[in-house]
């Protein structure tokens, strides 16, 4: 039996778990399934239940859970020694104060561990600017939100490459905003396709190796390229990503359905061996 918790993916058995914690009925269904399909926005509790009681679960969110937030992603990049901007990772302000700011050079980039679409990412060009973000981190910690990164600023001609993997299918597009620090669509960047093919291939090769090592099979990776050497650098992993650059929601779900069907074929091959 194939079990789907995804509201858009029809399987032998379908369960909706949105808005609630998984229960005993869900657990029993998972135990009977030979494969489980989860929504992108599933609760951690549902994912952990699924992987505990079924050997085949899509998507693979092990890294998202083991290396949470932007701070976790940097540690994941460090573990696998993939190229990325030099980054100082702080789980708290206490860690930041222990280190001091002697290793920080301006300009740099300040990122809180959470947030998307560039809303918690800042270009820092002075000590005064950095101090203001530290003050903001103090306010966040009072509400229970911890963690931030201070990262080398990489001049990249206002370009970033979004590369999406759905099982083994990879799709990419560029986001450009030459006169801005940001290159997010939400911040006004334009989408471009079929440019800089050599750069795309260099990033794709890195991403394929990385995904083979980490088993990530549904995510949007962001890459930037230094304007001088044009070498690819991992920037972020987006487990929840926009669909505009992929052609919209309908086009994305076609990709998802195709990817899941391919994944199920590999499950069946392993199941029958």
C-alpha positions, -999 to +999 in steps of 0.1 A: +000+000+000+011+035-008+001+060+018-002+098+011-005+126+036-001+151+007-035+167-002-025+169-039-011+134-043-036+105-046-024+071-035-039+038-023-048+055+010-049+092+017-049+109+051-050+146+059-029+155+089-029+193+085-036+213+116-032+184+140-006+161+155-003+126+141-022+100+162-024+062+166-045+057+135-018+075+115+009+053+130-009+021+122-015+032+086+022+041+082+032+007+096+011-010+069+024+011+041+054+001+019+059+038+011+047+071+026+044+105+008+044+136+030+035+172+022+063+198+021+050+215+051+045+185+073+051+186+111+083+173+124+063+149+146+047+134+115+080+130+097+097+113+126+067+089+130+069+081+092+106+074+091+104+053+123+077+030+110+083+029+073+115+024+054+105+045+024+094+081+030+093+111+005+106+137+008+138+130+029+139+157+056+166+142+077+190+171+071+163+198+076+156+183+111+192+175+121+206+208+107+177+233+113+176+269+101+203+289+083+228+282+111+222+245+106+227+247+069+261+263+073+271+235+096+259+210+070+279+228+043+309+226+066+304+189+073+305+180+036+332+206+028+313+222+000+322+257-012+302+285+005+308+320+018+330+321+049+306+322+078+306+327+115+277+308+131+263+319+165+236+300+183+232+329+208+244+363+216+264+348+244+285+330+218+289+362+198+302+381+229+327+353+237+342+356+202+341+394+200+340+411+166+377+411+158+372+386+130+344+406+114+353+426+083+330+451+065+311+448+043+295+416+055+261+399+055+240+393+087+214+366+086+190+355+113+186+317+113+150+319+103+130+337+076+126+336+038+126+358+007+155+379+021+134+394+050+160+385+077+191+390+056+210+423+058+240+440+041+263+454+068+288+481+060+298+495+094+301+488+131+270+510+137+250+489+113+262+457+129+254+470+164+218+477+153+214+441+142+228+428+174+202+449+192+176+433+171+190+399+180+186+408+217+149+416+211+144+383+193+161+363+220+136+377+245+109+360+224+127+327+222+142+331+188+180+324+187+208+321+162+224+342+134+252+341+109+278+368+099+290+359+065+315+373+040+300+396+014+304+381-021+301+406-050+280+386-075+267+411-101+233+410-085+227+374-096+218+342-078+209+308-092+180+289-079+183+252-085+154+229-076+156+191-071+125+169-072+137+134-067+163+132-095+149+160-117+167+193-115+154+226-128+171+260-125+166+297-132+185+329-125+173+358-105+188+392-113+187+426-097+219+444-106+214+476-085+204+458-053+220+437-026+191+414-029+183+390-058+150+376-045+119+376-066+100+390-036+125+419-035+120+427-072+145+405-090+137+394-125+138+358-137+160+346-165+165+313-182+190+297-205+219+320-196+254+313-183+251+275-191+287+268-179+280+283-145+247+263-142+265+231-150+292+238-124+266+244-097+246+214-108+276+191-105+282+203-069+245+200-060+242+164-074+271+152-053+258+171-022+223+155-026+238+121-030+257+125+002+228+141+022+199+122+005+180+156+001+155+150-027+131+179-025+146+214-021+155+246-038+193+255-035+206+290-039+240+296-055+260+327-060+291+332-081+319+356-072+321+383-099+358+377-104+364+340-104+328+329-111+330+298-090+298+285-075+291+289-038+263+273-019+242+300-002+211+284+012+188+254+011+151+262+008+129+232+018+099+255+011+103+276-020+083+297-044+070+283-077+070+314-099+103+306-115+092+271-121+062+282-141+037+285-113+019+261-090+004+239-116+038+234-134+054+227-100+029+200-091+034+183-124+071+181-116+063+168-081+039+141-094+065+130-120+092+130-093+072+110-069+062+084-096+099+080-104+107+076-067+080+050-063+095+030-091+128+028-072+109+018-041+091-010-059+124-022-074+139-024-039+107-039-025+108-067-051+144-076-047 
